[in-house]
Amino acid sequence: MKHIKLILLATIIFSINSCSVYNFTGTGKIDAKTFQVNFFQNNAELIEPGIDRTFTLALQDIIQNQTNLNLVKNGADLTYEGEIVDYRISPMTATADQKAAQNRLKIRVNVRFSNKNKEVDNFEKTFEFYYDYPAEQQLVGSTLNSALKEIFERITQDIFNESLAKW
C-alpha cells in the first residue's frame, strides 16, 4: 500500500512539473523578454492604403495576447520585420455567360524573424492567405474589412506558430 502511494505521488509530481513548460497558447518556454515589430511596408504592385499599418498592429496584437513578452520600439530580444509583397484580386469561378462569379483577394507577406538569444530560430519566409467573395460585391467597406481581418488573422497566427510555437 505504501508503494502504491509513493508511485501515485511521483506520478502527480511529474505530471504537474511537466505542465510548467507548456501553456495554453502552445508556445512552451520562450527564452526572451521583449519583442519588436517593425513597420511592414506595402511593396505590392496593387496598393490598398492602410493595410501596412493594419498588418503591423495585428502582428503586435497576436504576440502580446498570446505571450507575456513586452513590446519595445528597439533593441528587443525578438524582432519581426518585412514587407507586404503581394496584394492581388483574381477571378476564381465563372458563370455560364463567362462572367466572374467569385473573386479572391490574396495577400503575401515576407517576414524576417530574428531571435538574439537563439539564432538558430532566425528565419526569412513568406506567408500568404486568401479571402473569397462574390464577384457582384465591391472590395470596399465591410467586405474589405472582413477580408483583411480573416487574412491577417491567419497570416499572423502562422507567423506566431513558426516563430514561437514551433508548429
C-alpha positions as a LaTeX table, in Angstrom:
\begin{tabular}{lrrr}
\hline
Residue & $x$ (\AA) & $y$ (\AA) & $z$ (\AA) \\
\hline
Met1 & 0.00 & 0.00 & 0.00 \\
Lys2 & 2.85 & 2.36 & 0.84 \\
His3 & 4.49 & 1.69 & $-2.55$ \\
Ile4 & 1.26 & 2.50 & $-4.37$ \\
Lys5 & 1.01 & 5.84 & $-2.58$ \\
Leu6 & 4.63 & 6.66 & $-3.49$ \\
Ile7 & 4.07 & 5.76 & $-7.13$ \\
Leu8 & 0.87 & 7.82 & $-7.23$ \\
Leu9 & 2.60 & 10.78 & $-5.58$ \\
Ala10 & 5.55 & 10.56 & $-8.01$ \\
Thr11 & 3.15 & 10.42 & $-10.98$ \\
Ile12 & 1.28 & 13.52 & $-9.79$ \\
Ile13 & 4.53 & 15.45 & $-9.18$ \\
Phe14 & 5.90 & 14.60 & $-12.64$ \\
Ser15 & 2.58 & 15.48 & $-14.28$ \\
Ile16 & 2.39 & 18.88 & $-12.61$ \\
Asn17 & 6.06 & 19.59 & $-13.24$ \\
Ser18 & 5.83 & 18.77 & $-16.96$ \\
Cys19 & 2.94 & 21.21 & $-17.42$ \\
Ser20 & 5.07 & 24.15 & $-16.36$ \\
Val21 & 6.93 & 24.18 & $-19.69$ \\
Tyr22 & 3.78 & 24.34 & $-21.80$ \\
Asn23 & 1.00 & 26.88 & $-21.78$ \\
Phe24 & $-2.40$ & 27.07 & $-23.43$ \\
Thr25 & $-1.17$ & 29.08 & $-26.44$ \\
Gly26 & 1.30 & 26.33 & $-27.32$ \\
Thr27 & 4.44 & 28.41 & $-27.07$ \\
Gly28 & 6.36 & 26.45 & $-24.49$ \\
Lys29 & 9.20 & 28.28 & $-22.76$ \\
Ile30 & 10.29 & 31.45 & $-24.58$ \\
Asp31 & 13.86 & 32.49 & $-23.93$ \\
Ala32 & 13.11 & 36.21 & $-24.35$ \\
Lys33 & 11.55 & 39.10 & $-22.50$ \\
Thr34 & 10.93 & 41.68 & $-25.24$ \\
Phe35 & 9.83 & 41.82 & $-28.87$ \\
Gln36 & 9.51 & 44.44 & $-31.55$ \\
Val37 & 7.52 & 44.52 & $-34.76$ \\
Asn38 & 8.99 & 46.91 & $-37.29$ \\
Phe39 & 6.64 & 48.59 & $-39.77$ \\
Phe40 & 5.70 & 46.25 & $-42.64$ \\
Gln41 & 5.93 & 48.44 & $-45.75$ \\
Asn42 & 3.44 & 47.71 & $-48.53$ \\
Asn43 & 5.57 & 46.90 & $-51.61$ \\
Ala44 & 2.82 & 45.16 & $-53.58$ \\
Glu45 & 2.07 & 46.31 & $-57.13$ \\
Leu46 & $-1.55$ & 46.98 & $-56.18$ \\
Ile47 & $-1.64$ & 49.30 & $-53.17$ \\
Glu48 & $-4.51$ & 49.30 & $-50.69$ \\
Pro49 & $-3.97$ & 52.26 & $-48.36$ \\
Gly50 & $-3.60$ & 51.45 & $-44.68$ \\
Ile51 & $-3.08$ & 47.69 & $-44.85$ \\
Asp52 & 0.59 & 48.07 & $-43.90$ \\
Arg53 & $-0.32$ & 49.68 & $-40.58$ \\
Thr54 & $-3.23$ & 47.28 & $-40.02$ \\
Phe55 & $-0.98$ & 44.26 & $-40.56$ \\
Thr56 & 1.80 & 45.62 & $-38.31$ \\
Leu57 & $-0.69$ & 46.21 & $-35.49$ \\
Ala58 & $-2.30$ & 42.78 & $-35.99$ \\
Leu59 & 1.08 & 41.07 & $-35.61$ \\
Gln60 & 1.85 & 43.08 & $-32.47$ \\
Asp61 & $-1.56$ & 42.22 & $-31.02$ \\
Ile62 & $-1.29$ & 38.46 & $-31.51$ \\
Ile63 & 2.13 & 38.31 & $-29.87$ \\
Gln64 & 1.02 & 40.47 & $-26.95$ \\
Asn65 & $-2.19$ & 38.47 & $-26.47$ \\
Gln66 & $-0.58$ & 35.03 & $-26.63$ \\
Thr67 & 2.66 & 35.64 & $-24.71$ \\
Asn68 & 3.91 & 37.62 & $-21.74$ \\
Leu69 & 6.58 & 39.39 & $-23.83$ \\
Asn70 & 6.89 & 43.17 & $-23.62$ \\
Leu71 & 6.60 & 45.26 & $-26.78$ \\
Val72 & 9.53 & 47.67 & $-27.26$ \\
Lys73 & 10.49 & 50.06 & $-30.05$ \\
Asn74 & 14.10 & 48.85 & $-30.48$ \\
Gly75 & 16.73 & 46.56 & $-29.02$ \\
Ala76 & 14.31 & 43.66 & $-28.48$ \\
Asp77 & 15.19 & 40.02 & $-27.96$ \\
Leu78 & 12.81 & 39.06 & $-30.78$ \\
Thr79 & 12.45 & 41.16 & $-33.93$ \\
Tyr80 & 9.84 & 40.85 & $-36.68$ \\
Glu81 & 10.31 & 42.81 & $-39.89$ \\
Gly82 & 9.41 & 42.50 & $-43.52$ \\
Glu83 & 7.06 & 43.77 & $-46.17$ \\
Ile84 & 3.77 & 43.07 & $-47.87$ \\
Val85 & 4.90 & 41.75 & $-51.24$ \\
Asp86 & 1.62 & 40.85 & $-52.95$ \\
Tyr87 & $-1.96$ & 42.13 & $-52.85$ \\
Arg88 & $-3.89$ & 40.55 & $-55.68$ \\
Ile89 & $-7.53$ & 40.24 & $-56.70$ \\
Ser90 & $-8.26$ & 37.40 & $-59.13$ \\
Pro91 & $-11.45$ & 35.90 & $-60.58$ \\
Met92 & $-11.95$ & 32.37 & $-59.24$ \\
Thr93 & $-15.10$ & 30.90 & $-60.77$ \\
Ala94 & $-17.12$ & 31.85 & $-63.83$ \\
Thr95 & $-20.80$ & 31.76 & $-64.69$ \\
Ala96 & $-22.22$ & 30.21 & $-67.86$ \\
Asp97 & $-22.02$ & 33.57 & $-69.65$ \\
Gln98 & $-18.27$ & 33.93 & $-68.92$ \\
Lys99 & $-18.59$ & 36.42 & $-66.06$ \\
Ala100 & $-16.77$ & 36.09 & $-62.76$ \\
Ala101 & $-18.97$ & 34.56 & $-60.07$ \\
Gln102 & $-16.38$ & 34.75 & $-57.32$ \\
Asn103 & $-13.21$ & 36.76 & $-56.74$ \\
Arg104 & $-10.25$ & 36.02 & $-54.49$ \\
Leu105 & $-8.13$ & 38.51 & $-52.58$ \\
Lys106 & $-4.70$ & 37.06 & $-51.82$ \\
Ile107 & $-2.10$ & 38.76 & $-49.65$ \\
Arg108 & 1.51 & 37.59 & $-49.30$ \\
Val109 & 3.87 & 38.89 & $-46.61$ \\
Asn110 & 7.64 & 38.36 & $-46.42$ \\
Val111 & 8.82 & 38.08 & $-42.80$ \\
Arg112 & 12.30 & 38.18 & $-41.31$ \\
Phe113 & 12.39 & 36.93 & $-37.72$ \\
Ser114 & 15.45 & 37.19 & $-35.52$ \\
Asn115 & 15.99 & 35.92 & $-32.00$ \\
Lys116 & 19.02 & 37.48 & $-30.26$ \\
Asn117 & 19.15 & 34.71 & $-27.66$ \\
Lys118 & 18.75 & 31.73 & $-30.00$ \\
Glu119 & 19.99 & 32.49 & $-33.51$ \\
Val120 & 19.11 & 29.02 & $-34.84$ \\
Asp121 & 15.46 & 30.18 & $-34.69$ \\
Asn122 & 16.05 & 33.03 & $-37.17$ \\
Phe123 & 14.23 & 32.76 & $-40.50$ \\
Glu124 & 13.05 & 34.62 & $-43.57$ \\
Lys125 & 9.87 & 33.24 & $-45.04$ \\
Thr126 & 6.75 & 34.29 & $-46.93$ \\
Phe127 & 3.26 & 33.74 & $-45.56$ \\
Glu128 & 0.06 & 34.11 & $-47.53$ \\
Phe129 & $-3.65$ & 33.61 & $-47.28$ \\
Tyr130 & $-6.76$ & 34.49 & $-49.27$ \\
Tyr131 & $-10.38$ & 35.52 & $-48.97$ \\
Asp132 & $-13.09$ & 34.60 & $-51.50$ \\
Tyr133 & $-16.05$ & 36.90 & $-52.03$ \\
Pro134 & $-18.92$ & 37.18 & $-54.56$ \\
Ala135 & $-17.96$ & 38.99 & $-57.75$ \\
Glu136 & $-21.00$ & 41.27 & $-57.58$ \\
Gln137 & $-19.61$ & 42.81 & $-54.37$ \\
Gln138 & $-17.04$ & 45.57 & $-54.44$ \\
Leu139 & $-13.98$ & 45.05 & $-52.25$ \\
Val140 & $-14.68$ & 48.10 & $-50.08$ \\
Gly141 & $-16.21$ & 48.83 & $-46.70$ \\
Ser142 & $-17.33$ & 45.84 & $-44.68$ \\
Thr143 & $-16.33$ & 43.34 & $-47.39$ \\
Leu144 & $-12.76$ & 44.66 & $-47.36$ \\
Asn145 & $-12.67$ & 44.78 & $-43.56$ \\
Ser146 & $-13.88$ & 41.16 & $-43.32$ \\
Ala147 & $-11.33$ & 40.06 & $-45.91$ \\
Leu148 & $-8.42$ & 41.80 & $-44.19$ \\
Lys149 & $-9.47$ & 40.54 & $-40.76$ \\
Glu150 & $-9.64$ & 36.91 & $-41.91$ \\
Ile151 & $-6.42$ & 37.07 & $-43.96$ \\
Phe152 & $-4.41$ & 38.86 & $-41.28$ \\
Glu153 & $-5.68$ & 36.54 & $-38.51$ \\
Arg154 & $-4.45$ & 33.54 & $-40.48$ \\
Ile155 & $-1.12$ & 35.03 & $-41.56$ \\
Thr156 & $-0.26$ & 36.40 & $-38.10$ \\
Gln157 & $-1.16$ & 33.07 & $-36.48$ \\
Asp158 & 1.09 & 31.28 & $-38.99$ \\
Ile159 & 3.93 & 33.70 & $-38.21$ \\
Phe160 & 3.37 & 33.21 & $-34.48$ \\
Asn161 & 3.38 & 29.43 & $-34.86$ \\
Glu162 & 6.56 & 29.47 & $-36.96$ \\
Ser163 & 8.48 & 31.80 & $-34.68$ \\
Leu164 & 7.30 & 30.94 & $-31.17$ \\
Ala165 & 5.07 & 27.86 & $-31.09$ \\
Lys166 & 7.32 & 25.81 & $-33.42$ \\
Trp167 & 4.36 & 24.06 & $-35.05$ \\
\hline
\end{tabular}
